[in-house]
Amino acid sequence: MSEDVEKTAAGGGADGGARLVSRRSVMTLAAGAVGVLAMPAIIRSARAAEVLYVNTWGGSWEKAASKHLFEPFTKETGVEIRTVSPVSFAKLAAQVRSGVYEFDVTTLGGGDIVRANAAKIIEPVAGGPLASALWKDAVFENGVSSHAFSTLIAYRKDRLTNGGPQNWADFWNRKDFPGARSLQRYGARVLPLALMADGAPKEKLYPLDTDRAFRTLDRIKPDLRVWWTQGQQSQQLLRDGEVDMIGIWHGRALELIDQGHPIGITWNQAQIDRAYWVVSKNTPRREIAWKFIQSAVQPERLAGFCREALYGPLNPKAFDFIPKEEANRMPTGPENYPLAVEQNVEDFGDNLQKVTQRFEQWIAT
């Protein structure tokens, strides 16, 4: 998995803005269980000379998006898509203030979309062209939900020959599962994992009991050899055997498995991050931008993007175009999603900035 939505859905590694959305009502993933209104066809009204600027993460993310999202839209509308990377919340805010637009459309995660909406730097959905064209609960904070990844437990099967940890309590169990561990240096993601390790049921994680979470982190700190900060780093730690078990983005773990490395994973208590498409406030190309977003979340196109880029679609109807064996490798797949947990942006329970500062101080001491 590339480091696109992995960061986007959490507000970016450096920003520490990760707060995911607990909206299980969005996903009733059994076939036919969700009634989705058919996407209206996009009218070919744009002139061939029109251009839309899309903010992307580059790399494999952009490659998959170009094939499954950008090219079909251009073919259908005549609008050329030009990309700007990487995704940057700071640039989004700056261009709205200045009125000079580098891009029209971008993706944001749960934490950043709340910030962006509060700051009024993204276009409102209400009353726009998407009002009656999406599935139930598709819109959150003026963003349109698109795709997701998860943080899950992966381990070296050649080291843990009796089976690896199957939940976060096992991951914290140093006696029965000895060995070096690693987690992401990202407080908003790690604290919920600590609470689950201490026995908190996933449906009662929020509001977060941060004091309890830090007490639980104290128990495992001696075995946390590395606090990783980049997806490639986490993958290398596990591949090279520097750690025996790790909290890692699911796509990174699947890549190692596909390469033949002795890696085991569990989807149990995987933590889901979401990505939302948004339109930059007051961009002169807002109408085209909304047409693109409507196109990008159509089931078949979104399914193609997620299959190639190793994400999970958030439009339930996308699974009509995904083979079962591939859906079983996705965090939002029908079998995996009921095992997962999502962060709750609306009831986080503490000031995120203060939590992030406390987390960094805890690591340093």
N, C-alpha and C positions, 0 to 999 in steps of 0.2 A: 504494500500500500504506500502511496506517496504521502508527503507531509502536508497535503492540501487541507482537506476537510478535517484531517486529524487535528490540525491547529485551528482551522476556521471554526469548527464546531465547538471549540472551547474558548474562542476569543484570542487565540494565538499564544504561543509559548511565553513570550516576554511580557505580554500584557497581564497575564494571570487573570484573565477575565472569564474563566470557564465556569459556566453554570448551565447545565443542560436542562431540558424541558421535560417535566414529568407529565406526559399527556397520553396515557395509555389508551384514552378513548379514541385517539387518532388511529390506532392500529388494531383492528380486528382482522387478523390476517388469514383466517380460514377462507378457502376459496368460496367466493360468492357471498361472504358474510358482510361485506361493506358495499353499500349501494353508491356507486360513483357516477356522477353525471357525465355524460359523454362530452369530450372536449370539442367545442365548435371548431370547424376548420378555419384556419387563418387565411384571411382574404388577401390575395396577391394585389395589394394596393400600393405597395411601396415602389418607388422608382429604383432602377438598378443602381443608381449612383449613391443611394442611401447607405450609410455606414453606422454600425452599432459597435461601441467599444465595451468589451467585457473584461473585467478584472479576474484573472485566473491565477492558479498556483504553478503554472508551467508544468514541465516534465510529463509524467505519465497521466496526470490529471487532465492536462490540456489536450494530450493526444486522444484520450478517450472522449473528452467533451467535443473535440473537433469532429470526430467521426460520427458520433451519435446525436449530438445536440446542435452544433454550429452548422455543419454542412447541410443537414436536412432543412434547417430554418432558412438558409440562404437559397437553397433550391426552391423552396416553397414561396418565398417572399421577394427574392431578388436583393435582399439587404445583405451587404457584405459585413462580416464580423471580423473585427480586428481585436487582438488581445493585448492586455497590459498585465504584467506580473511583477512581483507576487502580490497576493492579496494584502491590503494594508488598510486598517481601520483609520489610521492617522491621515492617510491620503483622502479617504472618503470624507472625513470631517473637514479637511483643509479645502478641498475643492468646492464643497457646498458654501463655505464661508467666502471664498474668493470669487466664485462664479465661473471659474476656469476649470472645465471638466476634462480630466484625463480618461475617465471611464464612466459609463452609464449604469452598468449592472455589476453586482458582485455577490458573493456569498458570505454570510455571517453565521456564527454559531450562537447558541442560546444566550451566553453572557453578553456578547457584543451586540446582538440584535436588540436586547433590552436597553443597552446604553445608547445605541443609535436612535432608537425610537424615542427615548426620553429627550435626546438632544435635538430631535426633529431634523435629522439629516438624511432620512429616507422618505420616499413617497408613501402616502397612505394607500392602502388597498381599497378601503370603503368607497363605493361609488365608481370604482374603476372598472376596466374591462374584465376583471377576473371575478367580479362579485358573484356570479352564478355559474362559474365554469369549473369549479374545483370540488374535490371530495370534502366530506364533512371534517371540520377541524384542520383543514390544510393550512390555514393562515394563522400565524402567531406573531404578534407585535409588528404587523405590517410586513412580514416576510412570508414567503411561500415555501413550505417544507419540501425538500428535495431528496436528500440521501443522508446516510449515517454510517459511522464506524463505531467500534467498541473497544474498550480496554478490557482484556481478559487475562487469565492466568495461562502461561505457557511454561513448559519445563523440559529438561533434558531426560528423555526416557532411558538413556544409557547410564545415567547417574542415579535416578530414582527408579530402580528396577522393580520395586513392589507397587508401583503406581504413584503418580504425582498428586499434588493438591487438587481437590475438586471443588473447593470454595475458599473464601478468604480466611475463614477460621483455620483451615488446613495450611494455608500459606503462612499464617502467623504461628503455626505449631512447630516450633523449633526442635522439639523432641522427636516427633514421629516423622518429620520431614526436614532433616538437617541439611545444611548447605547454604551457599551464598545466594543472596536475593538482590533484586533491584526493582525500584519503582520510579515512575516519572517524577521529576522535580516540579510538581504542579499541585499545589495544595488543594485546590478546589476539586480535583479528581481523587486525590489520595484520601482525604478525610472521610468521604462516604465509604471507601473500601475498609478503612480502619473500623468504622462503626459496624459494618457487617461482620468483620472478623471478631468483634466483641459480642456478637449475638443479636445485634439490632435487626429486626426483620426489615426487608427492603421496602415494604409499604409504610414503614414508620421511621424512615431515615430523617425525614424533614418535619420541622426545622432541625437543622444539624445541631447536635450536642458537641460543640467543638472541644470543650474540656475533656469529655470522655474520649473523643477521637485522638487527642494528643496523648492522653494516658495510654491508650492502646498502641500508639506509635512508639512510645517509649519501650514497650516490650520487645519490639522487633528490631529496634535501631542497631543493636550490635551486629546483626547479620545482613544489614542493608549495605552491601559493598559499594554500590554505585547508584547515584540518583541521575538517571539519564535525562537528556534534554532534547534529543533529536531521534526521529524514528530510525534512521540508519544506525545510530549508536546503539539503540536497544537491540536491534537485530544482530549486530556484531557481537555484543556481549553474550547473547544466547548461542549464536553460531559457534563462537570460539571457545565456549565452555567456561568463560570467566565467571558466569553465574549459573546456578542450577535451576533457578526458577525466577520468573519475572512477570510483572504486570506490563503488558505490551499491547500495542494496537493490533487488532485481529489480522489485518492484511499483512503486516510484517511477519507474523507467525505463520500464516498460510504460505507465504512465499518461501520460507525456510522448509516447510513440510514438502512443498512441491519440488524443491531442489534436492530432496532426499535426506535431509538432516533428521536425526532422531529426536524430533520434537513432538510433544504431546500438548494438547490444549483442552480446556473445558469452557463451554459456553455458560455454565452456571454462574450467576451473579456477574455476568459481563456488564460493563457500564457503558451505556450508549451516549454518543455525542451526535447531535443533529446539525445539518447545514440548511440554511434558508437562502433563497434568492431574494434580493432586494434591489430597488431602484434608487439611485442617488437623487436626493431632493432637488427639484427644479431643473434637472437636466433637460435641455431642449429636445432630447430624443426619448422622452418618457413614454410616448405612445408605442414606439417601436420596442422599447425595453420591455413593456408589459406583454407585448405580443411574443417576444422571445421567451419570457418566463413561462407563459402559457404553453408554448411549444415544448420547452425543456422538461416539463413535468408530465407530458403525455406518457401514458404507461409504456408503450413499446420503446420509445426513445430513452426514457429513464432506465428501463430494464437493460438496454444495450450498454448504456454508460456504466451502470453499476456492475454488470457482468465483467466488463473489461477492466474497470478500475478497482474492483474488489470492495465495493461498498454495498450497503443495503438500501433499497429504495424505500421512500416514505409514502409514495402513492401505492396503496394496497393493490390496485389493479395491475401494477407492473409485474406482479408475480404470475400473472397469466401468461407472461412471455419469458419466464425463467424456468428452466428444467429443475425438477425437485432436488437433484443432487447438487446443483449450484445454489439453490435457495438455502440448502442446509449449511452452506459456507458463509451465509450472510447474517449479520446480527439481528436484522428485522425479519428474517425468514420465519415461516409459521412454526417451526419446531424450536427455534432458538429464542425468539422474542419473549415468549412467556417466562423464560429463565432469566431474562435480563432485568436491569434496573436503570432508570433514567434520573438524572439530577433534576431538581425542582427549582427553576429560576424564580418562580413566584413566591416561594416559601423557603428560601435558602436558610434563614434563621440567624444570619450574622452578616456583618459588613465584610464584603469580599476582599476589599483592599486591606483591611486590618487582619483578616485571616491569612492572606498571602504574606503579609509582613511577619506575622507570628510564625508561620511555617518556615520562612527563610531563616529567622532567628533560631528556631528549633534545630534546623539542620546544622547551623553554624556552631552550636554549643555542644 
